[in-house]
Amino acid sequence: MLALSLETTLNPDLASQVDVTILNVPAEFRVEVTSYTNSPIAPGALWNAAIELMFRVTDFPLTQTWLSRAFPWTGGITRFQLKHNSFGKDPSHLTTQHIIWGLNHLMLSMVLSGKYCQTVAILRWEGQALGAIQVVLRQAEMEGSNPPAISENGTVSSAFGDVSLNPGVSHFFDRDVSIQVVYGGKPIDKYLIHLTALRAMGDAALQGLDTEAAAAQSTGIQEVKWKLLRVKAVGSDTPMLRAGHSRIAVLRTLAQMAKDERWVDIRVAVNIEGNRCAIGGFNQGMNRGVETE
């Protein structure tokens, strides 16, 4: 039996642990979050944009460097923007890995504070500003009221810099991966599920999307977990579970839950080219045994 909570009680004191507890982030990496509470954004729209950004960014190698770029959510006006900080002759030191760490930090800080609004998160390594993640509404940009971002010397300035509305990102997206879901009956706060899904996609990228694995597990706050276990091999048709399959499966599971508007514990079966690969899902509390026969 799952130990699930109907209500979510978030401890603001956890914010002090953010820098070093997400995705094994090294102590040299820090994120400075500034919230503009006079420009609120609907949490659902903000989370949709964040999930889409994470999925798109994690298509790329961890060492891929990023220049300033905009990522408008295709389903609305919420927009994430990246801003790089130049270092002499090097145009950018802002990498995919930094963005994964920074985006997880930013969204965790929003969950802990409850401040869903236009925001700037400056990403630093050993005190040096690498770049920033900015959350804005596109209508605010047109009105000239978007919040400030990072300047060349690592301080907050009034200009964000040149961005592209069409980043042209190519996806690592195996269309042969499908899921089947069975809902439980124990409620889980939907934004804790989103936070765990965000982490699961980041974990998959940090592990390496092509990396073979017997299991994939990511844990958010309040013991909300995403877990997949590869089924026991029963023949040559049993496909190998890879980290990238978990990334796709968690995205599709989240989309299914949003479509059905059901935020409860969920059991997920992952199939590759029609063959069962793994089972698992979202749960909260103590680990539940997963039968893999």
N, C-alpha and C positions, 0 to 999 in steps of 0.2 A: 504494500500500500504506500502510495506517495504521501509525503508530508508536505502539503501545499498550503499556502496562505491566501486567503481571500483579499486581504488588504496588504498594501505595500507601505512599509515604514522605512524610510530612507534616512540614514544617519549622516548628517552633514560633516561630522568629524572624519568620515572616510575620505573626504576630499584631500586631506593632508597626505594620504597614502597613494594618491593617484599616480604620481610620477614614477614610482618604482614597482608597482604591483600589476601593471597591465602588460601581458605578452612578454614578460621577462625584460622589460625596458631597462637599459643600463642607466646608472645614476647620473651619467653625464648629460642625459637628455632631459630637458625640462620644457614645459608648456605653460605659457602665460595667457590666461583666458580673460578677456574683457567683454562683458555682456551689456547690451544696450536695451534695457528693459522697457524703454519708451517705444520700442519697435518690435512688438511681439510677433511671433510666427506660430501658426497652428502646429502643435507637436506632431500630428500625423504627417503633415506635409514635410516638415523638417526631417523626420525619420526616413520617409521615402527617399528624399534627396540624399541623405547620408548613406543609406544602404546602396543606392545606385552608384554613388561616388566610390564607395569601397569596392564594389564589384568591378567597376571599370578600372580603377587604379591597380587592383591586384592581378590584372592580366599581364602586367609588366614585370620584368626582373626587379629584384629588390634593390639593385644598384642603379637602376634607371634614374637619371637626373631629370628634373622637371623645371620648366620655365613657367612664368605666369600663365594661367589658363583658367577658363571658366567652365563649370560643369552645371548647366541648368538642368533641373529635374524635368524630364520629358512630360510629366503629368501635371505640372503646375508652375507657379511663378517663383518658388523657392530655388535659390541658386547657391552652390558652393563655389568658391574661387580659391585658387592657389596663387601665392605670390612668392617668387624666389628672391633671394638676396645674393647679389653678385659679390664675388671675392676677387678683386684684381682682374687678372686675365681669364679666370674661370667664371663662366656665365652663371653656373648654379651648382650648389652642393646639396640641394633638396632632393632626396631620393624617395623611391617608393616605400622603403622601410620607414623612413621618417614620417611619411604621410599616414601609414598604417598606425604607427604609434600615436601620432598627433590626433587623428580622427577618433580613435578609441578614447583618448583622454578627453577630447572636447565633448563627445556625446555622454561619457560618464559624468562629466561635470554638470551637464544639463540635467541629467536624471537626478543627481544628488541635490542640486540647487532648485530644480523646478523652473529654471529660467530658460524658457524656449523663446528665443528672440534673436535679433541680429547680433552677431558675435564675431569677434576676432580672436584667434588663437595663434600666438607667436611661438614658433618652434625653435628651440635653442639647443646647441651642443657646446658644452663647456662654456656657457655664457654667450657664445656667439650666435646671433640670429641666422638661422638657415633659411627661413621663409615664414609664411603664415597661411593659415586656412581661414577664410572669411565666409560667413553666412549672411546672405542678404536676400531681400525680395527684389525681383527685377523691376517692379514698379517703383520701388524706392530709388533704384539707380537712375531711372529716367527723371525722377524729381530732384536728383542731386542730394539725397539725404542718406546715402549709404555710409556706414561707419568707416572710420579710418583704418588703414592697414599698415603694413610695415614699410619703412623707408630703407634706403641703401645702407644706412649706418646702423640698422637694427632698432630704430625707435619708431614710435607710431607717428604716421603722417596722414595727410588728408587725401592722398592719391593712391590708388591701388595699382595702377600700371596697365599696360596693354594686355588684353585677354582675348581669347578666341571663343566664339559661340559654337564652333564646330570642331571639337578636338579630334574627331575621327579615330577614336579608340577602337581597336580590334579586340574582340572578346575571345578568351579561352572558354568555349561553351560547347560541351559535347551534347549534341542533340539526341544522342542515343541513350542518355540518362533520363529515366522516368522515376516517379515516386508514387507510392500508394500510402494513404494515411488513414488512421483510425483514431478518432478523438476520444480522450478520456473525459472525466467529469469534474476535475479539480481546477479551479481558476488559477491563472498566473497573470500577473500584471503584464499587459501587452508591451509596454516599453522596456520592461526587463527582458522579455523575449527578444525584442529588437536589439537590445544592447548585446545579448549573448550571441545573436546571429551575426552582428557586426564583428564581434571578437572571433567567431568561428571562421569567418571569411579571411580575417587577418591571420589567424593561426595557420590556415591552409596555405596561404601565400608564403608565410615565413618558413613553413616546413618544406615548401617546394611543391607546386601543383602536380607534378608528375611523380612525386615520391609515393612508393607503395607503402601501405600501412595495414596492420591488422585491426586497428581501431582509430577513431578520431573523436576527441573530446575537448570541449571548451566550456569553461565555467564563468558565468558572469557574477554579479552581486546577488545576495540573498539566495545563494545556492541554486540559481537557475542554470541548467546544464543543457548543452547539445551534445549528443553522443551517438556514434555509429559504431557497430561491430561488424566485421566481415563475417558472412555466414560460413559455416564449416564446408569445406570443399567436398562435393559429392560426385564430382566428375570434371572432365576437362572443360566443360562449359561454364564453370563457376569463375566469373571475372575477378580480377584483383581490385581491391579498393585502393584508390589513390586519394591524396589530399584534395586534389581538384574536384573529385566527385563529391566530397563533403561540402565544398564551397558551393557547387551547383545545387546540391540537395537541400542545403539550408535556405538558399534563396528561394527555391521553388516551394519549400514547406512554408516559409513566411508568406509568400504570395497566396498560397492556398488558404492559410489561416485568415489573412486579410479579406480575401474574397468571401469566405464563409462567415466572417466576423465572429470567429470562435477563438477565444484566447484561454485555452486550457492545456493540460498535459496532452501530448500527442505522440502516437507511435507511427514511425515512418519506415517503410520498406523501400530500398533503393534498387532499381533494376538497371542493368546495362545491356543494351541490345536484347531486351526481353528476358534476360537471365538475372535471377536474384543475386545481388552482390552483398548487401549489408542491411541491417535493421537497427533501429534506434529511435531517436526523436528528442523532443524537449520534455524535461521534467524539472521539478523543483524539490529540494530537500534531500533526503537520504537516497543513495544510489539504489536503483531498482535493477534486479537481475534481468538480463535480456537473453532469451532463448535463441540460439543461433542454428538450431537444427533446421 
